[in-house]
Amino acid sequence: MTSLVGSSLENDAELQEAVFFELIDDLTLGLCFEFHRSCKTGSFFHDDVDEETMKQYEIVEKTGLDVFGQVPLKKPVECICPNCNRTLTASRFAPHLEKCMGMGRNSSRIANRRLIANSGKVDSENDDENEETDWPLNDKKNYPSKKLKKEKMVNSPRRATKSGKNKNGDTNSVHSESSVVSYKSTGYLPGHEALSMEERKQLLMSTCGVISEHTKKMCTRSHRCPQHSDEQRRSVRAYLLGGYHDAVRVRTDGNLGDNDDIHVDIDGYEDSENANSFRDVLHWEGSSANPSPADSNSTASTSSTAKRYKKSKQQRHKKSKTSTLVQYDNEI
Amino acid sequence: MADYPDRKVRDAQMRATINQKLVETGEKERLKELLRTKLIECGWRDQLKAYCKEVVRQKGLEHITVDDLVAEITPKGRALVPDSVKKELLQRIRTFLAQQSNI
């Protein structure tokens, strides 16, 4: 080795250059392959940008502007409550939802109690629960006046009058019980049954509404809630809106098929119920001038309790009984 | 050693030997990596790419071959290397050769 390298200085330099150029050529060859490949795959001219677009998308470096040259907006993000359609700042949204929908640890209890109290309060004045102390907690600021009116008109009156009847009439325990069973076995939700058509539409317009298998409650998130598919939403709508009458029939057939007069009963109740609720609304409009604080705090009854449901069920049967009597009279 | 009757043959021999040594010791890879980063830093790669684009435009994107590119670019690549990089690399090679001759 020594004999080879230890030649004249000139030769040495030549050798070094040769090695160097070999390295350069190696690198150039690599680049050639790379460029050729990108030529053939069509990505060679991708980073070619003409002057015009360069100017158009030039990065702006002025203080007070973002890289696109726009003034950054200080506007806070706003959310729309799926329950009451109010717009709120994002920071207030979670607390609002808690109150509005009755979610969260405490609020669900509060909401439940409120719902029970709401239906129970008007009919029987002897409420042993002291809701009065609860109401100031969820004061009116959480509830827009727009929503209050709607609720008063649609929700509360029906409950009020229905339960009012409850006081006067004698309850038919056999009927009410059998109907409870039927609901349980078919998985229908008392809360939804208690809603009128308008209420359902209102509810389904703003929420996902898919009925959970476990909790038997409607999903209260927005239409795009990721937990449920569009298919589920569609079927729930079909069930709650379109197939309303069908659903009722199926239910009666399935569970009370051996009892013919009850079948007739419930068919009759459809009409009478509608008529009643209409009357109730009218009645309410007259008397809604002075709402109680309890009413103003009522929430949409997405999660009504079994207790309330039972009550309303009993009333329905009473109603239907009377109505069928009338029907029979007419037929005869 | 005083006379070189068959100088060309000896040169070729020497290059082969040196190349072998460079590869065996792994110095060749190290030098290449160093050179690559240096050349990218000084913009040599971008210059070559620009030139390459010109060539491709002339010949047409569809008709370009690797041989065309190699023929066009290799002389350009040699010529475009900045002197500072060249000097540094030559220095490295010299020290390597000196080390080898000492062994």
Interface residues (C-beta under 8 A of the other chain):
Chain A: M1 T2 S3 L4 V5 G6 S7 N11 D12 L15 Q16 E17 A18 V19 F20 F21 E22 L23 I24 D25 D26 L27 T28 L29 L31 C32 F33 F35 H36 C39 F44 F45 D48
Chain B: M1 R10 D11 Q13 M14 R15 T17 I18 N19 K21 L22 K28 L31 K32 L35 R36 L39 R45 L48 K49 C52 K53 V56 L61 I64 T65 V66 L69 V70 I73 T74 G77 R78 V81 K86 L89 L90 I93 R94 L97 Q100 S101 I103
